[in-house]
Amino acid sequence: MTTLAAKYGQKMPSGTVALIFVQLFSLISFATIYSTLAIYCSQSLHLDDHFTTSLIAMFLAFNYGLHLLGGYVGGRFLSYRALFIISMVCIATGCYLITTPTLHGFYSGIAFFLTGAGLNVTCLNCMVTQLFQPDDKRRETAFLWNYSSMNLGFFIANIIAGSFQLHSNYRDLFLLSGLGNLIAIVLVACNWSKLKDIQTAYQLATNKVPRVIFGVTLIVALFCALYRLVEHPAASQNLVIYGTLFVFAILLVLSFAEKDIISRQKMHAYLIFSVAAITFWTIALLVPNGLALFLERNVDRHIFNFTIPPQWFFNINPFMIMLGAPPLAALFQWLRRKGYKVSLTQQFSAALFLMGAGLLVIPLGIAFANADGFVPAAWITAGYALQGTGELFLGPIGYAMVGQLAPARLRGVMMGTWMMVSGMGGAITGIVSKWATYSTTGDLSPLATNYTYGRVFILLGITSVLVAVILFRLRPLLDRLIREPEATQPPL
């Protein structure tokens, strides 16, 4: 990967390659918690399924939903690079506290972790975005490489997490995962001058001290609020849903107030894409919640005398992204050089179709379950492979889209809002996971729960495919709003 990144780095602004590796190491702790938290709550803390699914949904909802706050604080009250380092310290602290044997320590750890995780991604994405001009298509390539690096972090974390989970050694696992955050801090510090803010309110301010004090105060208040919210996860996840709808309404008002008609139309397109993305992320974020429990209880994970940890199945998705991101970036560049149009609408429609198809494969596997109800692992593998391929067409492309469609003064807020869309999907996932794991008899065996799981997966899969078709039918309208040309500029 180093050689390939260096090759692309020669054509990229200074700092791009450094951020690829910052992305890699900063994701290891999040990926560990992401893939292990549901199993940890069930096996080690002995929490019931409804509380666990609510907690995971709340964790996902606030992890993504708080990126809006990261977009608001970063570049306005603290520099992106400084806020990123603060977030890494919070995550490392959370990794330590989650391992404490009391619920008080566990809740404190989740609150610290969410404080850091909610702030850092927007900072990192904005550091990448500000290296490019709005119409620079190299941004798409940079985000594809960053997304590939992020999924390498997931891949490494899942391998380690699965190995530790086999022995229920969660304490050492969480402590080890925090080391990635310390490495990310060192990388940012070593590239400090390359990652400075460009034309942000913080960078342009003459007196930065009041801004810094206010920014730090917000972070402390955020931790205190999250600690209370973690204690009531079912109610807390609704805050993200309502908060996302509220922010959508504000952006809609701001779009109509935008004097420049081109910026106004681009913001309208952004909102349409955001609505479609909610369906996508609702399905994608089933993996650490309902699908994690399905894998643990309903899938035949045995090869000879070895039991495959659930986290190793989660590696199918990042493997497909790591494998596909570089050639997909090269394919997009080649098509544009040849004069072919590769529009955001086409990319998002493909993502939703593949995500829906990936989920519809799993009920087929349930139909081939053995006499005890256990589903062959091959069907899960195929479903995850399709979902991972679909994520390639929306995950990194969505980040690049913000730089293309957002007015400069709203870029941080709109990047954060884009992440809130994922948070809303995570919150809805909690509701869906409760449907899938619901049992009137308390029997959680595969024979008792396969039907409910299959019904929910079919419903979500069909919904995703239908949204893909609707979005594709809206392509002429969206392309006009975006002002997407029939053929892009000559190759860079």
C-alpha positions as CSV (number, residue, x, y, z in Angstrom):
1,M,0.0,0.0,0.0
2,T,2.9,2.4,0.8
3,T,4.2,2.1,-2.8
4,L,0.8,2.6,-4.3
5,A,0.0,5.6,-2.0
6,A,3.4,7.2,-2.9
7,K,2.6,6.7,-6.6
8,Y,-0.7,8.6,-6.2
9,G,0.9,11.0,-3.8
10,Q,3.2,12.4,-6.5
11,K,0.1,13.7,-8.2
12,M,-1.6,14.9,-5.0
13,P,-1.1,18.0,-2.8
14,S,1.4,17.7,0.0
15,G,-0.2,16.1,3.1
16,T,-2.5,13.8,1.2
17,V,-0.4,10.6,1.7
18,A,0.1,11.5,5.4
19,L,-3.6,11.7,5.9
20,I,-4.1,8.2,4.3
21,F,-2.0,6.7,7.1
22,V,-3.6,8.9,9.8
23,Q,-6.9,7.4,8.6
24,L,-5.5,3.9,8.9
25,F,-4.3,4.1,12.5
26,S,-7.1,6.3,13.8
27,L,-9.7,3.8,12.7
28,I,-8.3,0.7,14.5
29,S,-9.9,1.5,17.9
30,F,-13.2,2.5,16.4
31,A,-13.3,-0.7,14.3
32,T,-12.6,-2.8,17.3
33,I,-15.5,-1.3,19.3
34,Y,-17.7,-1.3,16.2
35,S,-17.3,-5.1,15.7
36,T,-17.1,-6.2,19.3
37,L,-19.3,-4.0,21.4
38,A,-22.5,-6.0,20.9
39,I,-20.8,-9.3,21.7
40,Y,-19.0,-7.8,24.7
41,C,-22.2,-6.4,26.1
42,S,-23.9,-9.8,25.7
43,Q,-21.1,-12.2,26.8
44,S,-19.1,-10.2,29.3
45,L,-21.6,-7.6,30.8
46,H,-24.6,-10.0,30.4
47,L,-26.9,-7.2,29.2
48,D,-30.2,-8.3,27.6
49,D,-30.7,-8.1,23.8
50,H,-33.0,-5.1,23.8
51,F,-30.7,-2.9,26.0
52,T,-27.7,-4.1,23.9
53,T,-29.3,-3.3,20.5
54,S,-30.5,0.1,21.9
55,L,-27.0,0.8,23.2
56,I,-25.3,-0.1,19.9
57,A,-27.9,2.0,17.9
58,M,-27.2,4.9,20.3
59,F,-23.5,4.4,19.9
60,L,-23.7,4.4,16.1
61,A,-26.2,7.3,16.0
62,F,-24.1,9.6,18.2
63,N,-20.8,8.5,16.6
64,Y,-22.1,9.7,13.2
65,G,-24.5,12.3,14.4
66,L,-21.9,14.2,16.4
67,H,-19.8,14.7,13.3
68,L,-22.0,17.8,12.7
69,L,-20.6,19.2,15.9
70,G,-17.1,18.3,14.8
71,G,-17.8,20.3,11.6
72,Y,-19.1,23.2,13.7
73,V,-16.2,23.3,16.2
74,G,-13.4,22.4,13.8
75,G,-12.2,25.3,11.8
76,R,-14.3,27.8,13.8
77,F,-13.2,27.5,17.5
78,L,-10.2,25.1,17.1
79,S,-8.1,24.2,14.1
80,Y,-9.0,20.9,12.4
81,R,-5.6,19.4,13.3
82,A,-5.8,20.4,17.0
83,L,-9.4,19.2,17.4
84,F,-8.4,15.9,15.8
85,I,-5.6,15.4,18.3
86,I,-8.0,16.1,21.2
87,S,-10.4,13.6,19.8
88,M,-7.7,10.9,19.6
89,V,-6.9,11.5,23.3
90,C,-10.6,11.1,24.2
91,I,-10.9,7.8,22.3
92,A,-7.7,6.4,23.9
93,T,-9.2,7.3,27.3
94,G,-12.4,5.6,26.4
95,C,-10.7,2.4,25.3
96,Y,-9.1,2.2,28.8
97,L,-12.3,3.0,30.8
98,I,-14.6,0.6,28.8
99,T,-12.6,-2.3,30.3
100,T,-13.4,-1.4,33.9
101,P,-15.6,-3.9,35.6
102,T,-18.3,-1.4,36.8
103,L,-21.2,0.0,34.7
104,H,-20.1,3.5,35.8
105,G,-16.7,3.0,34.3
106,F,-18.2,1.4,31.2
107,Y,-20.6,4.3,30.7
108,S,-17.7,6.8,31.2
109,G,-15.7,4.9,28.6
110,I,-18.5,5.0,26.0
111,A,-19.0,8.7,26.7
112,F,-15.3,9.5,26.3
113,F,-15.1,7.3,23.2
114,L,-18.1,8.9,21.6
115,T,-16.8,12.4,22.4
116,G,-13.7,11.7,20.4
117,A,-15.2,9.6,17.7
118,G,-17.9,12.1,17.1
119,L,-15.4,14.9,16.5
120,N,-12.5,13.4,14.6
121,V,-13.9,12.2,11.3
122,T,-15.2,15.6,10.1
123,C,-11.8,17.1,11.0
124,L,-10.0,14.5,9.0
125,N,-12.3,14.8,6.0
126,C,-12.0,18.6,6.0
127,M,-8.2,18.4,6.2
128,V,-8.4,16.3,3.0
129,T,-11.0,18.5,1.3
130,Q,-9.2,21.8,1.9
131,L,-6.2,20.4,0.0
132,F,-8.2,20.6,-3.3
133,Q,-10.1,23.2,-5.3
134,P,-13.9,22.6,-5.5
135,D,-13.8,21.3,-9.1
136,D,-10.7,19.2,-8.7
137,K,-11.7,15.6,-9.5
138,R,-8.5,14.4,-7.8
139,R,-10.4,14.8,-4.5
140,E,-12.5,11.8,-5.5
141,T,-9.3,9.7,-5.9
142,A,-7.9,11.0,-2.6
143,F,-11.1,10.0,-0.7
144,L,-11.2,6.6,-2.4
145,W,-7.6,5.9,-1.2
146,N,-8.5,7.3,2.3
147,Y,-11.6,5.0,2.3
148,S,-9.4,2.1,1.3
149,S,-7.0,2.9,4.1
150,M,-9.9,3.2,6.6
151,N,-11.0,-0.3,5.7
152,L,-7.5,-1.6,6.1
153,G,-7.8,-0.4,9.6
154,F,-11.1,-2.2,9.9
155,F,-9.5,-5.4,8.5
156,I,-6.6,-5.3,10.9
157,A,-8.9,-4.6,13.9
158,N,-11.3,-7.4,13.0
159,I,-8.5,-9.9,12.8
160,I,-7.2,-8.9,16.2
161,A,-10.6,-8.6,17.7
162,G,-11.7,-12.0,16.6
163,S,-8.5,-13.6,18.0
164,F,-9.0,-12.0,21.4
165,Q,-12.7,-12.7,21.5
166,L,-12.1,-16.4,21.1
167,H,-10.5,-16.2,24.6
168,S,-12.9,-13.5,25.9
169,N,-9.8,-11.3,26.5
170,Y,-11.6,-8.0,26.0
171,R,-9.5,-5.9,28.4
172,D,-6.2,-6.4,26.5
173,L,-8.1,-6.1,23.2
174,F,-9.5,-2.6,24.0
175,L,-6.2,-1.4,25.5
176,L,-4.3,-2.6,22.4
177,S,-6.7,-0.8,20.1
178,G,-6.0,2.5,21.8
179,L,-2.4,2.4,20.6
180,G,-3.6,3.3,17.0
181,N,-4.8,6.6,18.3
182,L,-1.4,7.5,19.7
183,I,0.2,6.7,16.4
184,A,-2.3,8.9,14.6
185,I,-1.4,11.8,17.0
186,V,2.3,11.4,16.2
187,L,1.6,11.4,12.4
188,V,-0.4,14.6,12.6
189,A,2.2,16.3,14.8
190,C,5.0,15.3,12.3
191,N,2.9,16.8,9.4
192,W,1.6,19.8,11.4
193,S,2.5,22.5,8.9
194,K,1.1,20.6,5.9
195,L,-2.3,20.2,7.6
196,K,-2.9,23.8,8.7
197,D,-6.3,25.3,8.2
198,I,-6.9,27.2,5.0
199,Q,-9.4,30.1,4.9
200,T,-11.3,28.9,8.0
201,A,-12.9,31.2,10.5
202,Y,-10.3,30.1,13.1
203,Q,-7.4,30.6,10.8
204,L,-8.5,34.1,9.8
205,A,-9.3,35.2,13.4
206,T,-6.9,37.8,15.0
207,N,-7.7,36.7,18.6
208,K,-8.0,33.0,18.9
209,V,-8.0,32.6,22.7
210,P,-11.7,33.2,23.2
211,R,-12.5,30.7,20.4
212,V,-10.3,28.0,21.9
213,I,-11.8,28.5,25.4
214,F,-15.3,28.2,24.0
215,G,-14.4,25.2,21.9
216,V,-12.8,23.3,24.8
217,T,-15.9,24.2,27.0
218,L,-18.2,22.6,24.3
219,I,-16.1,19.4,24.4
220,V,-16.4,19.1,28.2
221,A,-20.1,19.8,28.1
222,L,-20.5,17.2,25.3
223,F,-18.8,14.5,27.5
224,C,-21.1,15.3,30.5
225,A,-24.2,15.1,28.3
226,L,-23.1,11.9,26.7
227,Y,-22.6,10.2,30.0
228,R,-26.2,10.8,30.9
229,L,-27.5,9.8,27.5
230,V,-25.6,6.5,27.6
231,E,-27.7,5.5,30.6
232,H,-30.9,5.8,28.5
233,P,-29.9,4.6,25.1
234,A,-33.4,3.8,23.7
235,A,-34.5,7.4,24.2
236,S,-31.2,8.9,23.2
237,Q,-31.1,7.5,19.7
238,N,-34.3,9.4,18.9
239,L,-32.5,12.6,19.5
240,V,-30.3,11.9,16.5
241,I,-33.3,11.2,14.3
242,Y,-35.0,14.4,15.3
243,G,-31.7,16.3,15.2
244,T,-31.0,15.2,11.7
245,L,-34.5,16.2,10.5
246,F,-34.0,19.6,12.2
247,V,-30.7,20.2,10.5
248,F,-32.2,19.2,7.2
249,A,-34.9,21.8,7.7
250,I,-32.2,24.5,8.5
251,L,-30.2,23.6,5.4
252,L,-33.3,23.7,3.2
253,V,-34.0,27.2,4.5
254,L,-30.4,28.2,4.0
255,S,-30.5,26.9,0.4
256,F,-33.5,29.1,-0.5
257,A,-31.7,32.0,1.2
258,E,-28.6,31.4,-1.0
259,K,-28.3,34.2,-3.5
260,D,-26.2,32.3,-6.0
261,I,-28.6,30.1,-7.9
262,I,-25.9,27.5,-8.8
263,S,-25.1,27.1,-5.1
264,R,-28.8,26.9,-4.2
265,Q,-29.4,24.1,-6.7
266,K,-26.3,22.2,-5.6
267,M,-27.6,22.3,-2.0
268,H,-31.0,20.9,-3.1
269,A,-29.2,18.1,-4.9
270,Y,-27.1,17.5,-1.7
271,L,-30.3,17.1,0.4
272,I,-31.8,14.6,-2.1
273,F,-28.7,12.5,-2.0
274,S,-28.8,12.7,1.8
275,V,-32.3,11.3,2.0
276,A,-31.3,8.4,-0.3
277,A,-28.2,7.7,1.8
278,I,-30.3,7.2,4.9
279,T,-31.6,4.0,3.4
280,F,-28.1,2.9,2.5
281,W,-26.7,3.5,6.0
282,T,-29.6,1.9,7.7
283,I,-28.7,-1.4,6.0
284,A,-24.9,-0.9,6.2
285,L,-25.0,-0.3,10.0
286,L,-26.9,-3.5,10.7
287,V,-23.5,-5.2,10.6
288,P,-22.4,-4.3,14.2
289,N,-25.9,-4.6,15.6
290,G,-28.6,-7.1,14.4
291,L,-26.3,-8.9,11.9
292,A,-23.7,-9.3,14.6
293,L,-26.1,-11.2,16.8
294,F,-27.4,-13.1,13.7
295,L,-23.8,-14.2,13.0
296,E,-23.2,-15.2,16.6
297,R,-26.3,-17.3,16.9
298,N,-27.7,-18.3,13.5
299,V,-24.8,-19.0,11.2
300,D,-22.7,-22.2,11.0
301,R,-19.2,-20.8,11.6
302,H,-17.4,-24.1,12.0
303,I,-14.6,-25.3,9.8
304,F,-13.5,-28.8,11.0
305,N,-12.9,-28.2,14.8
306,F,-12.4,-24.4,14.5
307,T,-15.1,-21.8,15.2
308,I,-14.7,-18.6,13.1
309,P,-15.1,-15.5,15.2
310,P,-18.0,-13.2,14.0
311,Q,-15.5,-10.3,13.6
312,W,-13.7,-12.2,10.8
313,F,-16.8,-12.2,8.7
314,F,-16.9,-8.4,9.1
315,N,-13.6,-8.4,7.2
316,I,-15.4,-9.3,4.0
317,N,-16.7,-5.7,3.7
318,P,-13.3,-3.9,4.2
319,F,-11.6,-6.5,2.0
320,M,-13.8,-5.7,-0.9
321,I,-13.3,-2.0,-0.4
322,M,-9.5,-2.3,-0.1
323,L,-9.5,-4.5,-3.2
324,G,-11.8,-2.4,-5.2
325,A,-11.0,1.2,-4.2
326,P,-7.8,1.7,-6.2
327,P,-9.0,0.1,-9.5
328,L,-12.3,1.9,-9.1
329,A,-10.5,5.2,-8.8
330,A,-8.4,4.4,-11.9
331,L,-11.6,3.3,-13.8
332,F,-13.3,6.6,-13.0
333,Q,-10.3,8.5,-14.2
334,W,-10.0,6.4,-17.4
335,L,-13.7,6.8,-18.2
336,R,-13.5,10.6,-17.8
337,R,-10.4,10.8,-20.0
338,K,-12.3,9.0,-22.6
339,G,-15.2,11.5,-22.3
340,Y,-17.7,9.2,-20.6
341,K,-19.9,10.7,-17.9
342,V,-19.6,9.2,-14.4
343,S,-22.2,11.1,-12.4
344,L,-23.0,11.1,-8.7
345,T,-26.5,9.9,-9.4
346,Q,-25.2,6.8,-11.2
347,Q,-22.7,6.1,-8.4
348,F,-25.3,6.4,-5.6
349,S,-27.9,4.3,-7.5
350,A,-25.3,1.5,-8.0
351,A,-24.5,1.7,-4.2
352,L,-28.1,1.3,-3.2
353,F,-28.8,-1.5,-5.6
354,L,-25.8,-3.5,-4.5
355,M,-26.5,-2.9,-0.9
356,G,-30.1,-4.1,-1.3
357,A,-29.0,-7.2,-3.3
358,G,-26.4,-8.0,-0.6
359,L,-29.2,-8.1,2.0
360,L,-31.6,-10.1,-0.1
361,V,-28.9,-12.9,-0.5
362,I,-29.1,-13.6,3.3
363,P,-32.8,-14.8,3.3
364,L,-31.9,-17.1,0.5
365,G,-29.2,-18.6,2.8
366,I,-31.9,-19.0,5.5
367,A,-33.9,-21.1,3.1
368,F,-30.9,-23.5,2.9
369,A,-30.4,-23.7,6.7
370,N,-29.6,-27.1,8.2
371,A,-32.0,-29.1,10.4
372,D,-31.0,-27.1,13.5
373,G,-31.6,-23.8,11.6
374,F,-27.9,-22.8,11.1
375,V,-27.3,-20.9,7.9
376,P,-24.3,-21.8,5.6
377,A,-21.6,-19.2,6.0
378,A,-21.2,-19.0,2.2
379,W,-24.5,-17.0,1.9
380,I,-23.3,-14.5,4.5
381,T,-20.0,-14.2,2.7
382,A,-21.8,-13.4,-0.6
383,G,-24.1,-10.9,1.0
384,Y,-21.3,-9.0,2.7
385,A,-19.3,-9.0,-0.5
386,L,-22.1,-7.3,-2.4
387,Q,-22.6,-4.8,0.5
388,G,-18.9,-4.0,0.5
389,T,-18.9,-3.4,-3.2
390,G,-21.9,-1.1,-2.9
391,E,-20.3,0.9,-0.2
392,L,-17.5,1.8,-2.6
393,F,-19.9,3.7,-4.7
394,L,-21.3,5.8,-1.9
395,G,-19.0,6.0,1.1
396,P,-15.9,7.8,-0.3
397,I,-17.9,9.3,-3.1
398,G,-20.2,11.0,-0.6
399,Y,-17.3,12.7,1.2
400,A,-16.0,14.0,-2.2
401,M,-19.5,15.1,-3.0
402,V,-19.6,17.5,-0.1
403,G,-16.5,19.3,-1.5
404,Q,-18.2,19.5,-4.9
405,L,-21.7,20.7,-3.8
406,A,-21.2,22.7,-0.5
407,P,-20.6,26.4,-0.5
408,A,-17.2,27.2,1.1
409,R,-18.8,28.9,4.1
410,L,-21.0,25.8,4.8
411,R,-18.5,23.1,4.0
412,G,-17.7,22.0,7.6
413,V,-21.4,22.0,8.6
414,M,-22.5,20.1,5.5
415,M,-19.7,17.6,5.9
416,G,-20.9,17.1,9.5
417,T,-24.5,16.9,8.3
418,W,-23.5,14.2,5.8
419,M,-22.2,12.2,8.7
420,M,-25.4,12.8,10.7
421,V,-27.2,11.0,7.9
422,S,-25.2,7.9,8.8
423,G,-26.2,8.6,12.5
424,M,-29.8,8.6,11.5
425,G,-29.3,5.3,9.7
426,G,-27.7,3.9,12.8
427,A,-30.6,5.1,15.0
428,I,-33.1,3.4,12.6
429,T,-30.9,0.3,12.7
430,G,-31.6,0.0,16.4
431,I,-35.4,-0.2,15.7
432,V,-34.8,-2.7,12.9
433,S,-32.6,-4.8,15.1
434,K,-35.2,-5.0,17.8
435,W,-37.7,-6.3,15.2
436,A,-35.2,-8.9,14.0
437,T,-34.3,-10.1,17.4
438,Y,-37.8,-10.0,18.9
439,S,-39.1,-13.2,20.4
440,T,-42.4,-13.7,22.2
441,T,-41.2,-16.9,23.8
442,G,-37.7,-15.8,24.7
443,D,-36.3,-18.6,22.5
444,L,-33.3,-17.2,20.6
445,S,-32.4,-20.4,18.8
446,P,-32.0,-20.3,15.0
447,L,-35.2,-22.3,14.3
448,A,-37.2,-19.7,16.4
449,T,-35.6,-16.5,15.0
450,N,-34.7,-17.3,11.3
451,Y,-38.2,-16.3,10.0
452,T,-38.1,-12.9,11.7
453,Y,-34.6,-12.2,10.6
454,G,-35.4,-13.2,7.0
455,R,-38.6,-11.1,6.9
456,V,-36.7,-7.9,8.1
457,F,-33.9,-8.5,5.6
458,I,-36.3,-8.9,2.7
459,L,-38.1,-5.7,3.6
460,L,-34.9,-3.7,3.8
461,G,-33.4,-5.2,0.7
462,I,-36.5,-4.5,-1.5
463,T,-36.6,-0.9,0.0
464,S,-33.0,-0.3,-1.0
465,V,-33.5,-1.5,-4.5
466,L,-36.6,0.6,-5.0
467,V,-34.8,3.7,-3.7
468,A,-32.0,3.0,-6.2
469,V,-34.5,2.8,-9.1
470,I,-36.2,6.1,-8.0
471,L,-32.9,7.9,-7.7
472,F,-31.8,6.7,-11.1
473,R,-35.0,7.9,-12.6
474,L,-34.2,11.3,-11.0
475,R,-30.9,11.5,-12.8
476,P,-31.8,14.2,-15.4
477,L,-33.1,16.5,-12.6
478,L,-30.1,15.8,-10.3
479,D,-27.5,16.3,-13.1
480,R,-29.1,19.6,-13.9
481,L,-29.0,20.7,-10.3
482,I,-25.4,19.7,-9.9
483,R,-24.4,21.2,-13.3
484,E,-22.7,17.9,-14.1
485,P,-21.1,18.2,-17.5
486,E,-21.5,15.6,-20.2
487,A,-17.7,15.1,-20.3
488,T,-15.3,16.2,-17.7
489,Q,-12.1,18.3,-18.1
490,P,-9.0,16.7,-19.6
491,P,-7.0,14.3,-17.4
492,L,-4.9,16.0,-14.7
